[in-house]
Structures are given as structure tokens and as C-alpha cells.
Amino acid sequence: MTGRGFYKLPPDTVAAVFHHLLAMPHVQLQDRQALQNACDALGQGFDFADALHHASGRHCDAMATFNDKGFVQRAAAKGWVPKVRVP
């Protein structure tokens, strides 16, 4: 499976790159926990951008998405908090 992004990299390659960056102590990240959560979700077959947006709003009451494509149901099945909704 190839990614939808510009470089067309498979999800496991994208996750490996981000895990490598996460392991580097001298690299500063805006939200290390959100990136870690998104990488974990990518490994579970979630879209990286959807997972990163969700992880970045983890302190919110809910997340709205216009790109359903099963994201709402899959996030609910995994018990993700906050809940994901389509407006």
C-alpha cells in the first residue's frame, strides 16, 4: 500500500521516520505526545493526518471531521477520546 502524499511512501516507512525523530533527544517537537499517538495510529491503519489532528485535540470534548471514510467508526471502535463526529 502506498501513501497518498507527495512522496508516495508506504505507511510503515512514514512511521519509521517519525519514530526515528521521536527517539532523537536533541530534536524539539511541538507536541511529542501527539506525534507518538499519530504514529501508533498509523501502524493500526489510520490515516496519519486524521490521527495527528485527533491527537492534537486530545484535551477537547469532541473532534469534528468532514472526511468520514470510516474514521468515525474506527476511532469509536478503538475507544478514542475525544469522540470523533461528522458535523
PDB file as gemmi writes it, atoms N, CA and C in Angstrom:
CRYST1    1.000    1.000    1.000  90.00  90.00  90.00 P 1                      
ATOM      1  N   MET A   1       0.848  -1.175   0.000  1.00  0.00           N  
ATOM      2  CA  MET A   1       0.000   0.000   0.000  1.00  0.00           C  
ATOM      3  C   MET A   1       0.888   1.231   0.000  1.00  0.00           C  
ATOM      4  N   THR A   2       0.595   2.172  -0.850  1.00  0.00           N  
ATOM      5  CA  THR A   2       1.370   3.400  -0.885  1.00  0.00           C  
ATOM      6  C   THR A   2       0.582   4.518  -0.243  1.00  0.00           C  
ATOM      7  N   GLY A   3       1.303   5.520   0.221  1.00  0.00           N  
ATOM      8  CA  GLY A   3       0.666   6.672   0.838  1.00  0.00           C  
ATOM      9  C   GLY A   3       0.040   7.582  -0.202  1.00  0.00           C  
ATOM     10  N   ARG A   4      -0.846   8.457   0.260  1.00  0.00           N  
ATOM     11  CA  ARG A   4      -1.498   9.386  -0.644  1.00  0.00           C  
ATOM     12  C   ARG A   4      -0.665  10.641  -0.832  1.00  0.00           C  
ATOM     13  N   GLY A   5       0.362  10.836  -0.028  1.00  0.00           N  
ATOM     14  CA  GLY A   5       1.140  12.062  -0.047  1.00  0.00           C  
ATOM     15  C   GLY A   5       2.033  12.200  -1.255  1.00  0.00           C  
ATOM     16  N   PHE A   6       2.732  13.274  -1.283  1.00  0.00           N  
ATOM     17  CA  PHE A   6       3.590  13.634  -2.405  1.00  0.00           C  
ATOM     18  C   PHE A   6       4.648  12.575  -2.691  1.00  0.00           C  
ATOM     19  N   TYR A   7       5.251  12.020  -1.661  1.00  0.00           N  
ATOM     20  CA  TYR A   7       6.352  11.076  -1.857  1.00  0.00           C  
ATOM     21  C   TYR A   7       5.894   9.633  -2.062  1.00  0.00           C  
ATOM     22  N   LYS A   8       4.631   9.348  -1.861  1.00  0.00           N  
ATOM     23  CA  LYS A   8       4.068   8.012  -2.087  1.00  0.00           C  
ATOM     24  C   LYS A   8       4.782   6.925  -1.289  1.00  0.00           C  
ATOM     25  N   LEU A   9       5.118   7.243  -0.047  1.00  0.00           N  
ATOM     26  CA  LEU A   9       5.796   6.274   0.814  1.00  0.00           C  
ATOM     27  C   LEU A   9       4.770   5.403   1.525  1.00  0.00           C  
ATOM     28  N   PRO A  10       5.087   4.140   1.744  1.00  0.00           N  
ATOM     29  CA  PRO A  10       4.165   3.280   2.491  1.00  0.00           C  
ATOM     30  C   PRO A  10       4.079   3.737   3.950  1.00  0.00           C  
ATOM     31  N   PRO A  11       2.926   3.514   4.597  1.00  0.00           N  
ATOM     32  CA  PRO A  11       2.733   3.970   5.970  1.00  0.00           C  
ATOM     33  C   PRO A  11       3.803   3.491   6.948  1.00  0.00           C  
ATOM     34  N   ASP A  12       4.304   2.271   6.787  1.00  0.00           N  
ATOM     35  CA  ASP A  12       5.319   1.786   7.728  1.00  0.00           C  
ATOM     36  C   ASP A  12       6.623   2.560   7.589  1.00  0.00           C  
ATOM     37  N   THR A  13       6.935   3.043   6.392  1.00  0.00           N  
ATOM     38  CA  THR A  13       8.137   3.863   6.193  1.00  0.00           C  
ATOM     39  C   THR A  13       7.955   5.225   6.849  1.00  0.00           C  
ATOM     40  N   VAL A  14       6.786   5.822   6.683  1.00  0.00           N  
ATOM     41  CA  VAL A  14       6.493   7.114   7.311  1.00  0.00           C  
ATOM     42  C   VAL A  14       6.580   6.980   8.833  1.00  0.00           C  
ATOM     43  N   ALA A  15       5.974   5.936   9.371  1.00  0.00           N  
ATOM     44  CA  ALA A  15       6.022   5.712  10.819  1.00  0.00           C  
ATOM     45  C   ALA A  15       7.462   5.515  11.296  1.00  0.00           C  
ATOM     46  N   ALA A  16       8.260   4.787  10.544  1.00  0.00           N  
ATOM     47  CA  ALA A  16       9.657   4.548  10.933  1.00  0.00           C  
ATOM     48  C   ALA A  16      10.440   5.858  11.000  1.00  0.00           C  
ATOM     49  N   VAL A  17      10.214   6.736  10.040  1.00  0.00           N  
ATOM     50  CA  VAL A  17      10.908   8.034  10.041  1.00  0.00           C  
ATOM     51  C   VAL A  17      10.512   8.844  11.270  1.00  0.00           C  
ATOM     52  N   PHE A  18       9.212   8.914  11.549  1.00  0.00           N  
ATOM     53  CA  PHE A  18       8.770   9.686  12.709  1.00  0.00           C  
ATOM     54  C   PHE A  18       9.223   9.054  14.021  1.00  0.00           C  
ATOM     55  N   HIS A  19       9.222   7.729  14.108  1.00  0.00           N  
ATOM     56  CA  HIS A  19       9.737   7.071  15.320  1.00  0.00           C  
ATOM     57  C   HIS A  19      11.220   7.369  15.508  1.00  0.00           C  
ATOM     58  N   HIS A  20      11.956   7.436  14.415  1.00  0.00           N  
ATOM     59  CA  HIS A  20      13.379   7.785  14.491  1.00  0.00           C  
ATOM     60  C   HIS A  20      13.536   9.204  15.045  1.00  0.00           C  
ATOM     61  N   LEU A  21      12.733  10.135  14.539  1.00  0.00           N  
ATOM     62  CA  LEU A  21      12.796  11.510  15.042  1.00  0.00           C  
ATOM     63  C   LEU A  21      12.404  11.584  16.512  1.00  0.00           C  
ATOM     64  N   LEU A  22      11.385  10.829  16.899  1.00  0.00           N  
ATOM     65  CA  LEU A  22      10.960  10.811  18.291  1.00  0.00           C  
ATOM     66  C   LEU A  22      12.051  10.290  19.223  1.00  0.00           C  
ATOM     67  N   ALA A  23      12.890   9.419  18.720  1.00  0.00           N  
ATOM     68  CA  ALA A  23      13.952   8.829  19.539  1.00  0.00           C  
ATOM     69  C   ALA A  23      15.169   9.737  19.684  1.00  0.00           C  
ATOM     70  N   MET A  24      15.217  10.808  18.919  1.00  0.00           N  
ATOM     71  CA  MET A  24      16.373  11.706  18.963  1.00  0.00           C  
ATOM     72  C   MET A  24      16.165  12.756  20.056  1.00  0.00           C  
ATOM     73  N   PRO A  25      16.972  12.711  21.124  1.00  0.00           N  
ATOM     74  CA  PRO A  25      16.752  13.611  22.256  1.00  0.00           C  
ATOM     75  C   PRO A  25      16.979  15.090  21.931  1.00  0.00           C  
ATOM     76  N   HIS A  26      17.770  15.386  20.911  1.00  0.00           N  
ATOM     77  CA  HIS A  26      18.060  16.782  20.596  1.00  0.00           C  
ATOM     78  C   HIS A  26      17.037  17.404  19.632  1.00  0.00           C  
ATOM     79  N   VAL A  27      16.074  16.635  19.176  1.00  0.00           N  
ATOM     80  CA  VAL A  27      15.036  17.153  18.284  1.00  0.00           C  
ATOM     81  C   VAL A  27      13.881  17.670  19.129  1.00  0.00           C  
ATOM     82  N   GLN A  28      13.523  18.936  18.918  1.00  0.00           N  
ATOM     83  CA  GLN A  28      12.399  19.524  19.643  1.00  0.00           C  
ATOM     84  C   GLN A  28      11.141  19.412  18.790  1.00  0.00           C  
ATOM     85  N   LEU A  29      10.080  18.954  19.399  1.00  0.00           N  
ATOM     86  CA  LEU A  29       8.807  18.784  18.703  1.00  0.00           C  
ATOM     87  C   LEU A  29       7.754  19.635  19.393  1.00  0.00           C  
ATOM     88  N   GLN A  30       6.838  20.155  18.615  1.00  0.00           N  
ATOM     89  CA  GLN A  30       5.768  20.981  19.179  1.00  0.00           C  
ATOM     90  C   GLN A  30       4.912  20.184  20.145  1.00  0.00           C  
ATOM     91  N   ASP A  31       4.560  18.956  19.772  1.00  0.00           N  
ATOM     92  CA  ASP A  31       3.717  18.121  20.625  1.00  0.00           C  
ATOM     93  C   ASP A  31       4.146  16.667  20.448  1.00  0.00           C  
ATOM     94  N   ARG A  32       5.141  16.273  21.209  1.00  0.00           N  
ATOM     95  CA  ARG A  32       5.726  14.938  21.102  1.00  0.00           C  
ATOM     96  C   ARG A  32       4.670  13.842  21.304  1.00  0.00           C  
ATOM     97  N   GLN A  33       3.777  14.019  22.276  1.00  0.00           N  
ATOM     98  CA  GLN A  33       2.764  13.002  22.549  1.00  0.00           C  
ATOM     99  C   GLN A  33       1.805  12.845  21.375  1.00  0.00           C  
ATOM    100  N   ALA A  34       1.426  13.956  20.748  1.00  0.00           N  
ATOM    101  CA  ALA A  34       0.524  13.881  19.593  1.00  0.00           C  
ATOM    102  C   ALA A  34       1.187  13.130  18.446  1.00  0.00           C  
ATOM    103  N   LEU A  35       2.463  13.406  18.208  1.00  0.00           N  
ATOM    104  CA  LEU A  35       3.173  12.711  17.133  1.00  0.00           C  
ATOM    105  C   LEU A  35       3.297  11.218  17.447  1.00  0.00           C  
ATOM    106  N   GLN A  36       3.585  10.887  18.689  1.00  0.00           N  
ATOM    107  CA  GLN A  36       3.671   9.478  19.088  1.00  0.00           C  
ATOM    108  C   GLN A  36       2.330   8.770  18.878  1.00  0.00           C  
ATOM    109  N   ASN A  37       1.254   9.422  19.315  1.00  0.00           N  
ATOM    110  CA  ASN A  37      -0.081   8.837  19.147  1.00  0.00           C  
ATOM    111  C   ASN A  37      -0.422   8.647  17.673  1.00  0.00           C  
ATOM    112  N   ALA A  38      -0.095   9.628  16.845  1.00  0.00           N  
ATOM    113  CA  ALA A  38      -0.389   9.538  15.411  1.00  0.00           C  
ATOM    114  C   ALA A  38       0.425   8.428  14.756  1.00  0.00           C  
ATOM    115  N   CYS A  39       1.668   8.257  15.154  1.00  0.00           N  
ATOM    116  CA  CYS A  39       2.493   7.164  14.618  1.00  0.00           C  
ATOM    117  C   CYS A  39       1.919   5.811  15.020  1.00  0.00           C  
ATOM    118  N   ASP A  40       1.476   5.705  16.253  1.00  0.00           N  
ATOM    119  CA  ASP A  40       0.861   4.456  16.706  1.00  0.00           C  
ATOM    120  C   ASP A  40      -0.404   4.162  15.902  1.00  0.00           C  
ATOM    121  N   ALA A  41      -1.209   5.191  15.662  1.00  0.00           N  
ATOM    122  CA  ALA A  41      -2.444   5.023  14.895  1.00  0.00           C  
ATOM    123  C   ALA A  41      -2.149   4.665  13.443  1.00  0.00           C  
ATOM    124  N   LEU A  42      -1.097   5.240  12.890  1.00  0.00           N  
ATOM    125  CA  LEU A  42      -0.690   4.921  11.517  1.00  0.00           C  
ATOM    126  C   LEU A  42      -0.379   3.434  11.416  1.00  0.00           C  
ATOM    127  N   GLY A  43       0.268   2.897  12.431  1.00  0.00           N  
ATOM    128  CA  GLY A  43       0.576   1.473  12.456  1.00  0.00           C  
ATOM    129  C   GLY A  43      -0.661   0.595  12.567  1.00  0.00           C  
ATOM    130  N   GLN A  44      -1.774   1.188  12.993  1.00  0.00           N  
ATOM    131  CA  GLN A  44      -3.044   0.467  13.104  1.00  0.00           C  
ATOM    132  C   GLN A  44      -3.915   0.675  11.866  1.00  0.00           C  
ATOM    133  N   GLY A  45      -3.370   1.344  10.844  1.00  0.00           N  
ATOM    134  CA  GLY A  45      -4.099   1.537   9.597  1.00  0.00           C  
ATOM    135  C   GLY A  45      -4.861   2.835   9.476  1.00  0.00           C  
ATOM    136  N   PHE A  46      -4.728   3.724  10.447  1.00  0.00           N  
ATOM    137  CA  PHE A  46      -5.401   5.018  10.368  1.00  0.00           C  
ATOM    138  C   PHE A  46      -4.630   5.957   9.455  1.00  0.00           C  
ATOM    139  N   ASP A  47      -5.331   6.927   8.887  1.00  0.00           N  
ATOM    140  CA  ASP A  47      -4.707   7.985   8.111  1.00  0.00           C  
ATOM    141  C   ASP A  47      -3.890   8.849   9.066  1.00  0.00           C  
ATOM    142  N   PHE A  48      -2.648   9.171   8.696  1.00  0.00           N  
ATOM    143  CA  PHE A  48      -1.762   9.915   9.588  1.00  0.00           C  
ATOM    144  C   PHE A  48      -2.320  11.292   9.928  1.00  0.00           C  
ATOM    145  N   ALA A  49      -2.810  12.021   8.929  1.00  0.00           N  
ATOM    146  CA  ALA A  49      -3.316  13.375   9.175  1.00  0.00           C  
ATOM    147  C   ALA A  49      -4.518  13.346  10.119  1.00  0.00           C  
ATOM    148  N   ASP A  50      -5.455  12.434   9.897  1.00  0.00           N  
ATOM    149  CA  ASP A  50      -6.608  12.315  10.791  1.00  0.00           C  
ATOM    150  C   ASP A  50      -6.146  12.001  12.208  1.00  0.00           C  
ATOM    151  N   ALA A  51      -5.223  11.080  12.334  1.00  0.00           N  
ATOM    152  CA  ALA A  51      -4.734  10.677  13.658  1.00  0.00           C  
ATOM    153  C   ALA A  51      -3.996  11.819  14.350  1.00  0.00           C  
ATOM    154  N   LEU A  52      -3.215  12.584  13.592  1.00  0.00           N  
ATOM    155  CA  LEU A  52      -2.482  13.708  14.187  1.00  0.00           C  
ATOM    156  C   LEU A  52      -3.439  14.802  14.640  1.00  0.00           C  
ATOM    157  N   HIS A  53      -4.450  15.100  13.828  1.00  0.00           N  
ATOM    158  CA  HIS A  53      -5.447  16.095  14.244  1.00  0.00           C  
ATOM    159  C   HIS A  53      -6.163  15.636  15.510  1.00  0.00           C  
ATOM    160  N   HIS A  54      -6.520  14.365  15.545  1.00  0.00           N  
ATOM    161  CA  HIS A  54      -7.193  13.840  16.730  1.00  0.00           C  
ATOM    162  C   HIS A  54      -6.286  13.923  17.951  1.00  0.00           C  
ATOM    163  N   ALA A  55      -5.060  13.497  17.804  1.00  0.00           N  
ATOM    164  CA  ALA A  55      -4.124  13.506  18.937  1.00  0.00           C  
ATOM    165  C   ALA A  55      -3.827  14.926  19.411  1.00  0.00           C  
ATOM    166  N   SER A  56      -3.807  15.876  18.490  1.00  0.00           N  
ATOM    167  CA  SER A  56      -3.546  17.270  18.859  1.00  0.00           C  
ATOM    168  C   SER A  56      -4.707  17.871  19.648  1.00  0.00           C  
ATOM    169  N   GLY A  57      -5.897  17.318  19.461  1.00  0.00           N  
ATOM    170  CA  GLY A  57      -7.062  17.803  20.195  1.00  0.00           C  
ATOM    171  C   GLY A  57      -7.475  16.880  21.320  1.00  0.00           C  
ATOM    172  N   ARG A  58      -6.528  16.114  21.835  1.00  0.00           N  
ATOM    173  CA  ARG A  58      -6.867  15.090  22.831  1.00  0.00           C  
ATOM    174  C   ARG A  58      -7.449  15.662  24.120  1.00  0.00           C  
ATOM    175  N   HIS A  59      -7.290  16.969  24.358  1.00  0.00           N  
ATOM    176  CA  HIS A  59      -7.837  17.576  25.570  1.00  0.00           C  
ATOM    177  C   HIS A  59      -9.210  18.206  25.320  1.00  0.00           C  
ATOM    178  N   CYS A  60      -9.729  18.043  24.115  1.00  0.00           N  
ATOM    179  CA  CYS A  60     -11.035  18.615  23.753  1.00  0.00           C  
ATOM    180  C   CYS A  60     -12.158  17.643  24.104  1.00  0.00           C  
ATOM    181  N   ASP A  61     -13.375  18.144  24.019  1.00  0.00           N  
ATOM    182  CA  ASP A  61     -14.547  17.312  24.301  1.00  0.00           C  
ATOM    183  C   ASP A  61     -14.922  16.437  23.115  1.00  0.00           C  
ATOM    184  N   ALA A  62     -14.668  16.921  21.895  1.00  0.00           N  
ATOM    185  CA  ALA A  62     -15.017  16.172  20.685  1.00  0.00           C  
ATOM    186  C   ALA A  62     -14.169  16.696  19.533  1.00  0.00           C  
ATOM    187  N   MET A  63     -14.110  15.910  18.473  1.00  0.00           N  
ATOM    188  CA  MET A  63     -13.409  16.311  17.253  1.00  0.00           C  
ATOM    189  C   MET A  63     -14.382  16.186  16.091  1.00  0.00           C  
ATOM    190  N   ALA A  64     -14.432  17.196  15.254  1.00  0.00           N  
ATOM    191  CA  ALA A  64     -15.277  17.150  14.058  1.00  0.00           C  
ATOM    192  C   ALA A  64     -14.397  16.887  12.847  1.00  0.00           C  
ATOM    193  N   THR A  65     -14.903  16.067  11.935  1.00  0.00           N  
ATOM    194  CA  THR A  65     -14.185  15.786  10.702  1.00  0.00           C  
ATOM    195  C   THR A  65     -15.167  15.808   9.540  1.00  0.00           C  
ATOM    196  N   PHE A  66     -14.704  16.283   8.394  1.00  0.00           N  
ATOM    197  CA  PHE A  66     -15.511  16.249   7.179  1.00  0.00           C  
ATOM    198  C   PHE A  66     -15.109  15.055   6.321  1.00  0.00           C  
ATOM    199  N   ASN A  67     -14.045  14.386   6.717  1.00  0.00           N  
ATOM    200  CA  ASN A  67     -13.511  13.253   5.967  1.00  0.00           C  
ATOM    201  C   ASN A  67     -13.850  11.976   6.720  1.00  0.00           C  
ATOM    202  N   ASP A  68     -15.076  11.524   6.596  1.00  0.00           N  
ATOM    203  CA  ASP A  68     -15.504  10.367   7.375  1.00  0.00           C  
ATOM    204  C   ASP A  68     -14.784   9.104   6.936  1.00  0.00           C  
ATOM    205  N   LYS A  69     -14.982   8.628   5.738  1.00  0.00           N  
ATOM    206  CA  LYS A  69     -14.328   7.433   5.187  1.00  0.00           C  
ATOM    207  C   LYS A  69     -14.018   6.369   6.240  1.00  0.00           C  
ATOM    208  N   GLY A  70     -14.951   6.181   7.169  1.00  0.00           N  
ATOM    209  CA  GLY A  70     -14.780   5.150   8.182  1.00  0.00           C  
ATOM    210  C   GLY A  70     -14.004   5.596   9.409  1.00  0.00           C  
ATOM    211  N   PHE A  71     -13.462   6.804   9.403  1.00  0.00           N  
ATOM    212  CA  PHE A  71     -12.652   7.285  10.520  1.00  0.00           C  
ATOM    213  C   PHE A  71     -13.472   7.338  11.806  1.00  0.00           C  
ATOM    214  N   VAL A  72     -14.703   7.833  11.711  1.00  0.00           N  
ATOM    215  CA  VAL A  72     -15.544   7.961  12.899  1.00  0.00           C  
ATOM    216  C   VAL A  72     -15.787   6.589  13.532  1.00  0.00           C  
ATOM    217  N   GLN A  73     -16.171   5.626  12.708  1.00  0.00           N  
ATOM    218  CA  GLN A  73     -16.473   4.292  13.225  1.00  0.00           C  
ATOM    219  C   GLN A  73     -15.220   3.600  13.771  1.00  0.00           C  
ATOM    220  N   ARG A  74     -14.104   3.744  13.063  1.00  0.00           N  
ATOM    221  CA  ARG A  74     -12.872   3.083  13.513  1.00  0.00           C  
ATOM    222  C   ARG A  74     -12.356   3.699  14.808  1.00  0.00           C  
ATOM    223  N   ALA A  75     -12.436   5.025  14.917  1.00  0.00           N  
ATOM    224  CA  ALA A  75     -11.998   5.688  16.148  1.00  0.00           C  
ATOM    225  C   ALA A  75     -12.894   5.273  17.316  1.00  0.00           C  
ATOM    226  N   ALA A  76     -14.198   5.160  17.065  1.00  0.00           N  
ATOM    227  CA  ALA A  76     -15.128   4.724  18.114  1.00  0.00           C  
ATOM    228  C   ALA A  76     -14.835   3.288  18.529  1.00  0.00           C  
ATOM    229  N   ALA A  77     -14.540   2.433  17.555  1.00  0.00           N  
ATOM    230  CA  ALA A  77     -14.235   1.035  17.857  1.00  0.00           C  
ATOM    231  C   ALA A  77     -12.979   0.899  18.710  1.00  0.00           C  
ATOM    232  N   LYS A  78     -12.030   1.831  18.540  1.00  0.00           N  
ATOM    233  CA  LYS A  78     -10.798   1.812  19.336  1.00  0.00           C  
ATOM    234  C   LYS A  78     -10.976   2.529  20.677  1.00  0.00           C  
ATOM    235  N   GLY A  79     -12.136   3.157  20.863  1.00  0.00           N  
ATOM    236  CA  GLY A  79     -12.388   3.863  22.114  1.00  0.00           C  
ATOM    237  C   GLY A  79     -11.647   5.176  22.236  1.00  0.00           C  
ATOM    238  N   TRP A  80     -11.347   5.787  21.101  1.00  0.00           N  
ATOM    239  CA  TRP A  80     -10.588   7.042  21.132  1.00  0.00           C  
ATOM    240  C   TRP A  80     -11.383   8.145  21.818  1.00  0.00           C  
ATOM    241  N   VAL A  81     -10.677   8.891  22.630  1.00  0.00           N  
ATOM    242  CA  VAL A  81     -11.223  10.075  23.294  1.00  0.00           C  
ATOM    243  C   VAL A  81     -10.326  11.239  22.908  1.00  0.00           C  
ATOM    244  N   PRO A  82     -10.909  12.331  22.422  1.00  0.00           N  
ATOM    245  CA  PRO A  82     -12.330  12.633  22.335  1.00  0.00           C  
ATOM    246  C   PRO A  82     -13.011  11.873  21.198  1.00  0.00           C  
ATOM    247  N   LYS A  83     -14.337  11.792  21.270  1.00  0.00           N  
ATOM    248  CA  LYS A  83     -15.103  11.150  20.218  1.00  0.00           C  
ATOM    249  C   LYS A  83     -14.995  11.957  18.937  1.00  0.00           C  
ATOM    250  N   VAL A  84     -15.064  11.259  17.831  1.00  0.00           N  
ATOM    251  CA  VAL A  84     -14.986  11.897  16.518  1.00  0.00           C  
ATOM    252  C   VAL A  84     -16.388  11.931  15.934  1.00  0.00           C  
ATOM    253  N   ARG A  85     -16.761  13.095  15.399  1.00  0.00           N  
ATOM    254  CA  ARG A  85     -18.096  13.261  14.826  1.00  0.00           C  
ATOM    255  C   ARG A  85     -18.014  13.935  13.469  1.00  0.00           C  
ATOM    256  N   VAL A  86     -19.018  13.660  12.646  1.00  0.00           N  
ATOM    257  CA  VAL A  86     -19.180  14.361  11.377  1.00  0.00           C  
ATOM    258  C   VAL A  86     -20.267  15.402  11.601  1.00  0.00           C  
ATOM    259  N   PRO A  87     -19.971  16.682  11.334  1.00  0.00           N  
ATOM    260  CA  PRO A  87     -20.989  17.724  11.569  1.00  0.00           C  
ATOM    261  C   PRO A  87     -22.170  17.610  10.614  1.00  0.00           C  
TER     262      PRO A  87                                                      
END                                                                             
